[in-house]
Amino acid sequence: MTEKTAELFEKLGRAGHNWGGTPMLDLTKSERGNLTQLKKLGLLTTFKENGAEFVWFYEIGLNLLLSEYQIDLYETGCYWKYTEEGKKKLAAWAAERAAMTAKN
């Protein structure tokens, strides 16, 4: 994950509290590229409703927001609490990220 992609991920996570855990998107062209990277990493997806586009965080994305940024979107009431599967996916993702960072 690039630094700009991580910044977007945090920004979206922080906006989630104002949108019931599913923030509305208003992105620049370059942020769209970062959003694509977040989707490819399996952290989130998007959906459209009433002509607007919103983010839906997958469990791994919710867990990452909580562990890395202390952003708890579980408290919005839209999500189940931590599961063992989510913790395993987060650990695998963190290990993959560490390995990629070590290569660079």
N, C-alpha and C positions, 0 to 999 in steps of 0.2 A: 504494500500500500504506500503510495507516495505521500509526502507531507501535505500537499494540497488536498488529496483525497481524505486523509485523516482529519484535516481541518473541516472539510465539508461534513464528514460523518459526525463530528462533535457538534457542529452547528445545527444539523438536522435533529440530533438527539436533544439538544437544549430547547429547540423549538417545539419538540414533541409535547411538552407539558402544556403548551397553549392550545394544542390541537387534539387533546385526548389520546396522545400517543401516536397519532398519525399526522405529522406536519404537512402542510400544504407546500408545494414546490413553487419557487420563483427563482429560477437559476439563470446564470449567464451561460454563454456557449461553452466556455472552458469548464465551468462547474458541471455541465451535462456530461462531459467526458469523465470527470471524477465520479459522477453518479453511476455511469456505466461500469466503472471499476468496482464500485461497491456492490453492484448487482452481480458481477462475475465472481466476486468473493463470497457470494451467498449471504450477505449481511442484511439485505433488504430487497424489496421490490417496490413497484409503484402501481397505483390504480387511479382511474379517473372517475369522478363523480360530479354531476352537475356542471360539467365543463372545466372543472379544476383538477389538477393532478396532485396526488398525495403519496406519502411514503408509508409503507407497511414494513416494520422491522421484523425479520425472522428472529427466532429465539436466540440464535447465536449472536445476532446483532444486539439484541437487548442485553445479553450477558456481557458482551464486550463493552457496551456503553457503561454498564454498571461497574465492571471491574477496572476499566482503564480511565474513565472520566467521572466516575461517581454520579452518573446520571441514571436515576431509577425510574424508568418508564413503567415498571410493573405497578407502581403506586397509582397510575392513572386508572387502574381498574380494568383495563382492556386485556391484560395478559395474565397468564398463569405464572406462579412463582418458579424459581429455579428448578430444573429437573436434572437428574444425573446425566441424561443424554446431552443436555445443553452444556454442562460442565465439561464433558468429554470432548465435545466439538470445539469448545473454547480452548481447551488445552492443546488440541491438535492444531488449531489455527495459530495459536501463539508460538508453537514449536516451528511451524512452517514459516512464520514471519521472522523468527529469530534466525533460521537457517538462510533465508533470503537476505537478511541484513548482513549476516556474516560474510556472504559472498561478495557483497558490495563493499 
